Amino acid sequence: MKIVGTIVEYNPLHNGHIYALNEIKKQSQADLLVVVLSGNCTMRGDISIFDKFEKTKQALIASIDIVIELPFVCAVQNSDGFAKNAIDQLHLAGVQEIWIGSETNQPALYEEYYNIWVKDETQIAIKNLVNQGKSYKEATAKVIHLPSNDLLGFCYYKAIREAKYEIKLYTIQRIGNFNSLEANQFASAYAIRSDLSLMKSYCPSFVNPKQIRKTELFFYFLKYKILSTSLTELRTIFFVDEGIEHRLLHIDSFNCLEEYINYLSTKRYTKSRIQRMLLYILFNITKDRMSSLPEYKMLRVLGYSDKGKKYLNQIKKTQKIYTNIKEGIHPVLDIELKITKIIDILYASSTFKNEQGKPIEYKK
């Protein structure tokens, strides 16, 4: 059986994703398609406009066989951390190939740049650029000359090589300019989030806009959290460093999240890094908590097809697989449960019951 994996956020799932899934199935000739899904929050620090259980339903309808959750502390990371954690999960799931979207559609470039990356002079050059005030992403881009999406693809390749996994990485061509509308058929997730009326035209019919969470509500809870927290306490939060806690306290001067993020962002601290930091503040996840976390070597399955369920029954003898969770299984999952409780309060939702219920099963 050929097991193929991919890595997704589906914020939201749109027609471009459907195109990509169809191409992956056609080009890979996969018998089983596994995705690692960022749950309630994304790598860049957004709260997803759909909850993870709704996203799982959508993924299964879109022909995916197994949906594995990438928990918050694994997903809301820089590109290297996100890539490593996602690749580890797909390795545990037994995938033989990973397929990703690519602007260049030249996976051989990843090996070419990896050979440059591992050289001492490359690492020294990146370190010097960071010391000069460049963000890590900017410094890397000066050395690894790839478009943004392929930089993430390079991180996936690097994670596979460094872990010495026997997994092959393939690419499919991304279509059009995904930050704009393209040929009345495709729009990026960013474009759709910026104008939710586009969902009707650019998302599959099973992506229901009535299920959307109004993520702007997050700002008012964040403002309360920051203003009621001392500087000393703020310094203990993961991603809060180099004195940024003083700027954080100016939040009372802003009335919307976007303006506040723009204020906090600098050449060194990208908007994505700022957004990730704000989520760690909201959920009160400290540096000490993050540094004490043990390895996360298990699969939390959110949903599956009939075929996916049969496969999971085969590998559960050798892998730790959880389809519902409770406190005490693993510290990473304990944090996940806490975050779901907080998000339910933010959005007056009731998704916590799904954490401890049965996984979503989709019969084709």
Sequence and secondary structure as in RCSB ss.txt:
>XXXX:A:sequence
MKIVGTIVEYNPLHNGHIYALNEIKKQSQADLLVVVLSGNCTMRGDISIFDKFEKTKQALIASIDIVIELPFVCA
VQNSDGFAKNAIDQLHLAGVQEIWIGSETNQPALYEEYYNIWVKDETQIAIKNLVNQGKSYKEATAKVIHLPSND
LLGFCYYKAIREAKYEIKLYTIQRIGNFNSLEANQFASAYAIRSDLSLMKSYCPSFVNPKQIRKTELFFYFLKYK
ILSTSLTELRTIFFVDEGIEHRLLHIDSFNCLEEYINYLSTKRYTKSRIQRMLLYILFNITKDRMSSLPEYKMLR
VLGYSDKGKKYLNQIKKTQKIYTNIKEGIHPVLDIELKITKIIDILYASSTFKNEQGKPIEYKK
>XXXX:A:secstr
  EEEEEE  TT  HHHHHHHHHHHHHH  SEEEEEEE SB TTS B SS HHHHHHHHHHTT SEEEEE HHHH
SS HHHHHHHHHHHHHHTT SEEEEEESS  THHHHHHHHHHTSHHHHHHHHHHHHTT  HHHHHHHHS   HHH
HHHHHHHHHHHHHT   EEEEEE  S TTSEETTTEE HHHHHH GGGHHHHS TTS GGG   GGGHHHHHHHH
HHTS HHHHHTBTT  TTHHHHHGGGGG SSHHHHHHHH  SSS HHHHHHHHHHHHTT BHHHHHT      EE
EEEEEHHHHHHHHHHTTTS EESS  TTS HHHHHHHHHHHHHHHHHT   HHHHTS  EEE  
